[in-house]
Amino acid sequence: MLSCLSNVKRSEEKLRPTVPPQAVFASYCGDCSGSMENMKKASATGCYEWVKDITSDCIINSQEGNISVTFFDTNTYKRMENVDFKDVVISQKDADYWAKPRGMTKLYDTATMSVKTLHNQVLKYKEEHTKNGMVPNVMGLFALNTDGFDNKSVICNRGVLKKAIEDAKKDGVVCFFLAANMNAEIVGESFGFNTEHSLSMDSNECNADFAFRSCTQEMRRATSTGFTRAIPINLRQEACPSQFNNTF
């Protein structure tokens, strides 16, 4: 039996299954400021599971690329920087330390730097692997998590971040925004994210944990198929039930 059979056999609907991207570049940018205290366990576990699952999927799919993890409070911390999937080493203890709440919120500077670095990796790979006009199928994945607004950036502002996100999306980078204590769809759009890839979560461990797992699953879907979908309404309700509770 051909090893690629799953990618050529048509479904009952006569549609050819999608082929995973040739390369994946993934970057997670997480808030570890003091206000994340109520969600620190979910934040740490969410990061750990994200790295583990994305890495595992890309190795199974024989995809090239690498993964990065950056956290921010008053400062910016590059916890994993462009690590090849086969070289990734992470423990829950590592993630617990990375996500430990402290300090203020250097959101704009950190997120802008992270998404620009990812964007440049995608562009470089396409340039180096384009042959006879055939551009390789490359997936860029960027995830930003925060529970508050910037109060410590010195270089970038909201407009600079928005342009960086929009520029990255034009070149195939899929950007997810996961946020608490705000309407993620409205705020995410002001940051340059698509509303369908922005998810609000309640600031407690239970709902935050569900939100992180939901975003990870949506991003895993993207690495395996090369396509993304809007975050389903049922996932939004589970991640942030308070947003859907009407008061009469």
C-alpha positions as CSV (number, residue, x, y, z in Angstrom):
1,M,0.0,0.0,0.0
2,L,1.3,3.4,-0.9
3,S,2.4,5.5,2.2
4,C,0.7,8.5,0.6
5,L,-2.6,6.8,0.0
6,S,-4.4,8.9,2.6
7,N,-3.5,12.0,0.6
8,V,-4.7,10.8,-2.8
9,K,-7.7,8.6,-2.1
10,R,-11.0,10.6,-2.6
11,S,-13.7,10.8,0.1
12,E,-17.3,9.7,-0.4
13,E,-18.0,13.3,-1.4
14,K,-15.5,12.8,-4.3
15,L,-13.2,15.4,-2.8
16,R,-9.4,14.9,-2.7
17,P,-8.0,15.1,0.9
18,T,-5.8,18.1,1.6
19,V,-2.0,17.7,1.7
20,P,-0.2,18.9,4.8
21,P,2.0,22.0,4.2
22,Q,5.7,21.2,3.3
23,A,6.9,23.4,6.2
24,V,5.4,24.9,9.3
25,F,6.7,27.8,11.4
26,A,4.9,28.3,14.7
27,S,5.3,31.0,17.3
28,Y,3.5,31.4,20.7
29,C,3.5,34.8,22.5
30,G,2.1,34.7,26.0
31,D,1.3,37.2,28.8
32,C,2.9,36.4,32.1
33,S,2.1,39.8,33.8
34,G,0.8,39.9,37.4
35,S,-2.8,40.0,36.3
36,M,-2.6,36.5,34.9
37,E,-2.5,35.1,38.5
38,N,-6.1,33.6,38.2
39,M,-5.1,31.7,35.0
40,K,-1.5,30.8,35.6
41,K,-2.0,27.1,35.6
42,A,-4.1,27.2,32.5
43,S,-1.6,29.4,30.8
44,A,1.3,27.2,31.7
45,T,-0.5,24.0,30.7
46,G,-1.8,25.6,27.5
47,C,1.7,26.5,26.4
48,Y,3.1,23.1,27.2
49,E,0.4,21.3,25.4
50,W,0.6,23.7,22.4
51,V,4.3,23.0,22.0
52,K,4.0,19.3,22.5
53,D,1.1,18.8,20.1
54,I,2.3,21.1,17.3
55,T,5.7,19.6,17.5
56,S,4.4,16.0,17.5
57,D,2.0,16.7,14.6
58,C,4.8,18.2,12.4
59,I,7.2,15.4,13.1
60,I,4.5,12.8,12.2
61,N,3.7,14.7,9.0
62,S,7.5,15.0,8.2
63,Q,7.2,18.8,8.0
64,E,10.2,21.1,8.0
65,G,10.2,24.2,10.2
66,N,10.6,25.3,13.8
67,I,8.8,26.6,16.9
68,S,9.3,29.6,19.1
69,V,7.9,30.6,22.5
70,T,8.0,34.1,23.9
71,F,6.5,35.4,27.2
72,F,6.2,39.0,28.3
73,D,5.6,41.0,31.5
74,T,7.6,44.2,32.1
75,N,10.3,42.5,29.9
76,T,10.4,40.1,27.0
77,Y,11.6,36.5,27.5
78,K,12.5,34.3,24.5
79,R,12.0,30.9,26.0
80,M,12.3,28.9,22.8
81,E,13.8,30.5,19.7
82,N,13.4,28.9,16.3
83,V,13.9,25.4,17.6
84,D,13.7,22.6,15.0
85,F,10.8,20.3,15.7
86,K,13.1,17.3,16.2
87,D,15.2,19.2,18.7
88,V,12.3,20.4,21.0
89,V,12.7,19.6,24.7
90,I,10.1,20.9,27.1
91,S,8.6,19.9,30.4
92,Q,5.5,21.1,32.3
93,K,8.0,22.5,34.9
94,D,9.5,24.6,32.2
95,A,6.1,26.0,31.2
96,D,5.1,26.6,34.8
97,Y,8.2,28.8,35.3
98,W,7.8,30.6,32.0
99,A,4.1,31.5,32.7
100,K,4.7,32.6,36.3
101,P,2.8,35.9,36.7
102,R,4.9,39.0,37.6
103,G,5.4,42.6,36.4
104,M,3.5,44.7,33.9
105,T,2.5,44.2,30.3
106,K,4.9,44.8,27.4
107,L,2.4,43.6,24.8
108,Y,3.0,45.7,21.7
109,D,6.8,45.4,21.6
110,T,6.9,41.7,22.2
111,A,4.0,40.6,19.9
112,T,5.3,42.8,17.1
113,M,8.8,41.4,17.4
114,S,7.5,37.8,17.5
115,V,5.1,38.0,14.5
116,K,7.7,39.9,12.4
117,T,10.3,37.2,13.1
118,L,7.8,34.5,12.1
119,H,6.8,36.4,9.0
120,N,10.4,36.7,7.9
121,Q,11.0,33.0,8.4
122,V,8.1,32.2,6.1
123,L,9.3,34.6,3.4
124,K,12.9,33.2,3.6
125,Y,11.7,29.6,3.3
126,K,9.6,30.4,0.3
127,E,12.4,32.3,-1.4
128,E,15.0,29.6,-0.8
129,H,12.7,26.7,-1.9
130,T,10.9,28.2,-4.9
131,K,11.9,26.3,-8.0
132,N,10.8,27.0,-11.6
133,G,8.2,29.4,-10.3
134,M,6.7,26.8,-8.0
135,V,6.2,28.3,-4.5
136,P,6.2,25.7,-1.7
137,N,3.2,25.3,0.6
138,V,4.3,26.9,3.9
139,M,2.1,27.4,7.0
140,G,2.9,30.1,9.5
141,L,1.1,30.0,12.9
142,F,1.1,32.8,15.4
143,A,-0.8,32.8,18.7
144,L,-1.0,35.7,21.1
145,N,-2.5,35.4,24.6
146,T,-3.1,38.3,27.0
147,D,-5.5,39.4,29.7
148,G,-4.8,43.1,29.7
149,F,-3.7,46.1,27.7
150,D,-0.2,47.3,27.1
151,N,1.4,49.5,29.7
152,K,5.1,49.0,29.2
153,S,6.1,49.1,25.5
154,V,8.5,51.7,24.4
155,I,9.0,51.1,20.7
156,C,5.7,49.9,19.2
157,N,2.1,50.8,19.6
158,R,-1.3,49.3,18.5
159,G,-1.0,50.6,15.0
160,V,2.5,49.1,14.5
161,L,1.3,45.7,15.8
162,K,-1.7,45.8,13.6
163,K,0.4,46.4,10.5
164,A,2.7,43.6,11.4
165,I,-0.2,41.2,11.9
166,E,-1.8,42.2,8.6
167,D,1.4,42.0,6.7
168,A,2.0,38.5,8.0
169,K,-1.5,37.3,7.1
170,K,-0.9,38.4,3.5
171,D,1.9,36.0,3.2
172,G,0.2,33.0,4.7
173,V,0.6,33.4,8.4
174,V,-2.5,32.4,10.4
175,C,-2.9,34.5,13.5
176,F,-4.9,33.5,16.6
177,F,-5.8,35.9,19.4
178,L,-6.8,34.5,22.8
179,A,-7.8,37.1,25.4
180,A,-9.4,37.5,28.8
181,N,-11.0,40.6,30.4
182,M,-12.0,42.0,27.0
183,N,-14.0,41.3,23.9
184,A,-11.3,39.4,21.9
185,E,-13.1,39.8,18.6
186,I,-13.3,43.6,18.9
187,V,-9.8,44.1,20.4
188,G,-8.3,41.4,18.2
189,E,-9.6,43.2,15.1
190,S,-8.0,46.4,16.3
191,F,-4.7,44.5,16.6
192,G,-5.1,43.1,13.0
193,F,-6.4,39.7,13.8
194,N,-9.4,38.2,12.0
195,T,-12.5,38.1,14.3
196,E,-13.1,34.4,13.4
197,H,-9.6,33.6,14.8
198,S,-10.1,35.7,18.0
199,L,-11.4,33.9,21.1
200,S,-12.6,35.5,24.4
201,M,-12.1,33.5,27.6
202,D,-13.3,34.0,31.2
203,S,-10.4,34.7,33.6
204,N,-10.6,31.5,35.6
205,E,-8.7,28.2,35.3
206,C,-11.6,26.1,34.0
207,N,-12.7,28.3,31.1
208,A,-9.1,29.4,30.3
209,D,-8.0,25.8,30.1
210,F,-10.8,25.0,27.7
211,A,-9.9,28.1,25.6
212,F,-6.2,27.1,25.3
213,R,-7.1,23.6,24.3
214,S,-9.6,24.8,21.7
215,C,-7.1,27.2,20.1
216,T,-4.4,24.4,20.1
217,Q,-6.8,22.0,18.3
218,E,-7.7,24.6,15.7
219,M,-4.0,25.3,15.0
220,R,-3.3,21.6,14.8
221,R,-6.0,21.3,12.2
222,A,-4.2,24.1,10.2
223,T,-0.8,22.3,10.4
224,S,-2.4,19.0,9.1
225,T,-4.5,20.5,6.3
226,G,-3.1,23.9,5.4
227,F,-6.5,25.4,6.0
228,T,-8.2,27.1,9.0
229,R,-11.8,27.5,10.0
230,A,-13.7,30.1,12.1
231,I,-13.7,29.1,15.8
232,P,-17.1,27.4,16.2
233,I,-19.7,29.1,18.4
234,N,-19.9,26.1,20.8
235,L,-16.2,26.5,21.6
236,R,-16.7,30.2,22.2
237,Q,-19.6,29.5,24.6
238,E,-17.5,27.0,26.6
239,A,-14.4,29.3,26.7
240,C,-16.4,32.4,27.8
241,P,-19.9,31.5,28.9
242,S,-20.4,34.9,30.6
243,Q,-20.3,36.5,27.2
244,F,-23.4,34.6,26.2
245,N,-25.4,34.9,29.4
246,N,-28.1,37.5,29.0
247,T,-29.3,39.4,32.0
248,F,-33.0,40.4,32.0
